[in-house]
Amino acid sequence: MKRYQAYTFLTLGTTAIILTVACVDFASSELVELSYTYNVDAPTSPKLNPFNFSVLQKGFNDKGIWVELNEFCSSEHSGTHVDAPVHFSRGSWTIDEIPLDRLWNVPGVVIDVTQAIERSSERNYHIQVKDLEKWEEEHHGYIPDGAVVLIHTGWGKMVKDLQEYSGLDEERSNNFPGLSEEAAIWLATYGQRNGYSKGVVGVGVDTISVDVGNSTLYPVHRALYSHNIYGIENMANLDKLLGRKFELTILPMRIGGGSGAPARIIASVREKQLGHVFVRSASTALPRNFFFLLATTVILREFLKVLTPTLY
Ligand SMILES: [Zn+2]
C-alpha cells in the first residue's frame, strides 16, 4: 500500500512538473514592434504627399496648465500602413470593413527571400512561387489557416535613406523588389488548395509596395485584394521574427470608407508551444526551467518522506 501511495504521488508530482514547465513557457512571450514611428521620417512613397505635422500648442496656458496639441495631415498610404482590399478591387472591403478576427491575434509566418534577391542583379526582383515553396519545404510546413504572410526582403535596412529605400529614378519610378503576379495568385489561392475556411488573410512587406517598385499595372495588388486579402506595407523589424512562431495584431486607423490607413502592428512571439519546440527558444528557456524542475523535485521528495516514511 505504501509503495502504491508512493507511485501515486510520483505520478501526480511528475504531472505537476510537466504542467508547471508547460505553463511557464506557454505564458512567456515577447512583443515585437513592427511599425515605424509615424513622423516626417516615416517611409513613404516619394509619389505621395509627405506626412505633415504641426504644433498648435505646447506650453502653459493662461490658467497655468500644461497643454500639448498637434495636428497632422497624411496620405492613407504613408508610413507603416494597411492597404484595404478596396484599394485595387472595386466592391471589396474598405479599411473599416475588414473583420476584426482577421486583424486581432492572427497567426503569422515570415518568409525570408533575401538570398533570392541577393542572387539576382535585378533591383525590381519578382519574388517567385519557388521562393515561397522553398520556405514550406525547408522550414515550417504549411501556412496555417487565417494567417498573415510576411515577406522579408531585407529592404528595411535602407529605411533611413528614402532615396535608397524607394530607388526613385529620373523617370520618377520607384525600384525595389516585390511579389510576382504568380506568387500573389499562389498566396491568394492557398486556402482553396488546402481546404481552408479563410486562407491567407493578409500579406505584409518591408518595402513601399507589395508589387515591385517599377510596376505600372499592379498585378499583385489586384490579385490579392480581389480575394479580400489586405496588404501591409513599410513593415519594420521583420528580421526579428525569422524562424520564430508568432501571432500578429494589426490595428489600422478606422477611417470610414478608407482605401488604407496608418497602422500599429505588433507580433507576440511564443518562445515555445506545446508539442512544437524551437531550438533557439528552447536554449533560452532551459536554464529557467531547470530551477523550476529542481525546486519541484525537492518539494516532492519532502512530501514523499512525510507521507511514505517506510520507503526512506
Ligand atoms: Zn498602400
Residues whose N, C-alpha, C, O or C-beta is under 5 A from the ligand:
A	BS01	ZN	H77 D83 E233 G260
